[in-house]
Amino acid sequence: MKALEIEFDLRTGVRAGGINPKNPKFRALAQDLESEPAREIRLVTDETFDFEAAKQIDGITVLDGKDEINERIVALAGERYSVFNEQLLSAWLNINGVPSTVRSPASANEQLKGLYDAGCAGVVRKMPNLL
């Protein structure tokens, strides 16, 4: 089992090595759209794919084996937090006296993690799917 970690331009969608994201033999497993360039992990099911040639392409890293692939999925996608219900979030902030205009230099994911850890209603944690 092998996969590719591929860098790509978020604006154009062009992937390193000209990998076609619509090719079903390169199944998307995880993406990081916040990095520059954006990165993704794709499981390769094309038995004729030349991994040795791919290793020579800037922006492509070959991942070998389930453990290495899962390790990179966690590193790339990690745990993410999101608002699943804005009304619950707003009500929780009001009940707990937290002004909704409070901003910190932390990223949105870190802010939402803090709210999730504090038991905030309306925020959920999402873990990446592993192989």
Protein Blocks (a to p, Z undefined) as FASTA:
>chain_A
ZZddddddfknopaghhiafklmklccfbdcfkbccdddddddfbfkbcfklmmmpghia
cdedjklmmmmmmmmnopcdddfblklmmmmmmmnopafkbccfbdfklmmmmmmmnopa
hiacdddddZZ
